[in-house]
């Protein structure tokens, strides 16, 4: 039985702007297990990104709790959250956020220079299939290659957690398969707990578990007894 990495109880998030109140999360209860791939599936505005930001220490909940290995994240100071993000969490977003003036290797090295136990940039780029593109600048790379550099940058610090917000959202299906392959390979090689946000329902087939979001709640959690590889998914 896999150990629990995140334990989420009664999680609520309310955003207020003037007289406007938006309840992004409405008392969510959930767990994420060590080494699993979890797909967070749902329409835009259903609360997926809000939960991911709280898990990553980028936002704080209005009420409820998130425990990481038993430690309550809401009790962390700003410095503790910074160290938590630096040492434990890798982020991959829909847009790659690469520095145009740096090569693929140099973009990855930005993380390895501050991480506690990093892999070499070359090793991280080889993990995502970009060994031959190491000296290329972002403008010389396709969209899928840029996203894989972003994944290499995230995994180079050997994170326990990978949080991916629509990582294939800006890509065509053929390129998206390569990106998903890179995430699965990272999960397999490093045992990294991986949460993938998507509104693209077929992607759920590659997960160990699927958490379905609707209107700030998790409506259903299912286990995939038979997972598909990215190449088997019909987009």
C-alpha positions in Angstrom: 0.0 0.0 0.0 1.5 3.3 -1.0 2.1 5.9 1.6 0.1 9.2 1.7 2.2 12.2 0.5 -0.6 14.8 0.7 -3.6 14.7 2.9 -6.3 17.3 2.2 -9.2 17.9 4.5 -12.1 20.4 4.2 -10.1 22.6 1.9 -11.8 25.9 1.0 -10.6 28.8 -1.0 -12.5 32.1 -1.4 -11.3 35.0 -3.6 -12.8 38.5 -2.9 -12.5 41.5 -5.1 -14.5 44.4 -3.9 -18.1 43.2 -3.6 -17.4 40.1 -5.8 -16.8 36.8 -4.0 -15.7 33.6 -5.8 -15.6 30.3 -4.0 -12.9 28.4 -5.9 -12.8 25.3 -3.6 -15.7 24.1 -1.5 -14.5 21.8 1.3 -12.3 19.3 -0.6 -11.2 16.1 0.9 -8.5 14.1 -0.9 -5.2 12.3 -0.7 -2.2 12.0 -3.1 0.0 8.9 -2.7 3.8 8.6 -3.1 4.8 7.7 -6.6 1.4 7.9 -8.3 0.3 9.8 -11.3 -3.0 11.6 -10.5 -5.0 13.3 -13.2 -7.2 16.2 -12.0 -9.9 16.4 -14.6 -12.6 19.1 -15.0 -13.7 22.2 -16.9 -12.1 25.6 -16.6 -13.0 27.2 -13.3 -13.7 24.0 -11.5 -11.0 24.5 -8.9 -8.1 22.3 -10.3 -5.5 25.1 -10.6 -6.4 26.6 -7.2 -5.8 23.2 -5.5 -2.5 22.8 -7.4 -1.3 26.2 -6.4 -2.1 25.4 -2.7 -0.3 22.1 -2.9 2.7 23.8 -4.4 2.9 26.5 -1.8 2.0 29.3 -4.3 -1.3 30.1 -2.6 -2.9 29.6 0.8 -6.3 28.1 1.7 -9.1 30.1 3.3 -10.0 27.2 5.5 -9.2 23.5 5.9 -5.8 21.8 5.8 -3.1 20.4 3.5 -0.5 18.2 5.1 2.7 17.2 3.3 4.2 14.2 5.0 2.2 15.1 8.1 3.4 18.7 8.2 0.6 21.4 7.9 1.6 23.7 5.0 -0.7 26.5 6.3 1.6 26.8 9.3 4.7 27.3 7.2 6.4 30.7 7.3 7.3 32.4 3.9 10.8 31.2 4.3 9.6 27.6 5.0 7.3 27.7 1.9 10.2 29.0 -0.2 12.4 26.1 1.0 9.5 23.7 0.4 9.1 24.8 -3.2 12.8 24.8 -3.8 13.5 21.4 -2.3 10.4 19.3 -2.9 8.3 20.6 -5.8 8.7 20.8 -9.5 6.3 23.0 -11.6 5.3 22.6 -15.2 2.8 25.0 -16.7 1.0 25.3 -20.0 3.5 28.0 -21.2 7.1 27.1 -20.9 8.6 30.2 -19.2 12.1 29.6 -20.7 14.6 32.4 -20.8 15.1 33.1 -24.6 18.8 34.2 -24.2 19.8 30.9 -22.5 20.3 27.5 -24.1 18.4 24.4 -23.0 21.2 23.4 -20.8 21.5 26.9 -19.3 17.7 27.1 -18.6 17.9 23.8 -16.7 21.1 24.9 -14.9 19.2 27.8 -13.3 17.5 25.2 -11.1 20.5 22.9 -10.5 22.6 25.7 -9.1 20.2 26.3 -6.2 18.9 22.7 -5.6 20.1 20.6 -2.7 20.8 17.4 -4.6 20.4 18.1 -8.3 21.2 15.9 -11.3 23.4 17.4 -14.0 21.5 19.5 -16.6 22.7 17.1 -19.3 21.2 14.1 -17.4 17.8 15.9 -17.0 17.7 16.7 -20.7 18.6 13.2 -21.7 15.7 11.9 -19.4 13.2 13.8 -21.5 14.8 12.9 -24.9 16.7 16.1 -25.7 20.3 15.0 -25.4 20.9 16.3 -29.0 19.3 19.7 -28.4 21.2 20.7 -25.3 23.0 23.7 -26.9 19.9 25.1 -28.7 18.1 28.2 -27.7 14.3 28.2 -27.2 13.7 29.9 -30.5 15.4 27.0 -32.2 13.2 24.4 -30.5 9.6 23.3 -31.3 6.8 23.9 -28.8 7.0 20.3 -27.6 10.8 20.5 -27.2 10.5 23.7 -25.2 7.9 22.0 -22.9 10.3 19.1 -22.4 13.1 21.5 -21.5 10.6 22.9 -18.9 10.0 19.4 -17.6 13.8 18.8 -17.5 14.2 22.0 -15.5 11.6 20.8 -13.0 12.9 17.3 -12.6 16.6 18.3 -12.4 16.3 19.0 -8.7 14.9 15.5 -8.1 11.5 16.7 -6.7 9.2 14.5 -4.7 6.3 16.2 -6.3 5.6 17.3 -9.9 2.7 19.7 -10.4 1.6 20.1 -14.0 -1.0 22.6 -15.1 -2.3 21.8 -18.6 1.2 20.7 -19.8 -0.1 19.7 -23.2 -2.7 22.6 -23.5 -0.7 24.5 -26.1 0.4 21.5 -28.1 -1.0 19.3 -30.9 -1.7 15.7 -30.1 1.5 14.2 -31.6 3.7 16.7 -29.6 1.6 16.2 -26.5 2.3 12.5 -26.6 6.1 13.2 -26.3 5.5 15.5 -23.4 3.3 13.0 -21.6 5.9 10.3 -22.3 8.5 12.5 -20.6 6.3 12.9 -17.5 5.7 9.2 -17.3 9.4 8.4 -17.7 10.2 10.8 -14.9 7.6 9.2 -12.6 9.0 5.8 -13.4 12.7 6.7 -13.0 12.5 9.0 -10.0 9.3 7.8 -8.3 8.0 11.4 -8.3 4.4 11.9 -7.3 2.9 13.6 -10.3 -0.4 15.6 -10.5 -1.5 16.6 -14.0 -4.3 19.1 -14.5 -6.2 18.8 -17.8 -9.6 19.4 -19.3 -8.7 16.8 -22.0 -10.6 13.7 -20.9 -8.7 11.1 -22.8 -5.5 11.9 -20.9 -7.1 10.4 -17.7 -6.3 6.9 -19.2 -2.6 7.2 -18.3 -3.2 8.0 -14.6 -3.1 5.7 -11.6 -6.1 7.6 -10.3 -8.5 10.3 -11.6 -10.0 13.1 -9.5 -12.9 14.7 -11.3 -13.6 18.3 -10.4 -16.9 20.3 -10.7 -17.8 23.6 -9.2 -15.0 23.6 -6.6 -15.6 20.1 -5.5 -14.2 16.6 -6.2 -17.2 14.7 -7.5 -15.6 11.3 -8.1 -12.3 9.5 -7.7 -11.6 6.5 -9.8 -8.7 4.0 -10.1 -7.4 2.9 -13.5 -7.0 -0.9 -13.3 -5.5 -0.9 -16.8 -3.5 2.2 -17.7 -2.8 3.3 -21.3 0.4 4.7 -22.7 0.3 8.2 -24.3 0.6 6.6 -27.8 -2.6 4.5 -27.1 -4.7 7.5 -26.2 -7.2 8.8 -28.8 -7.1 12.5 -28.5 
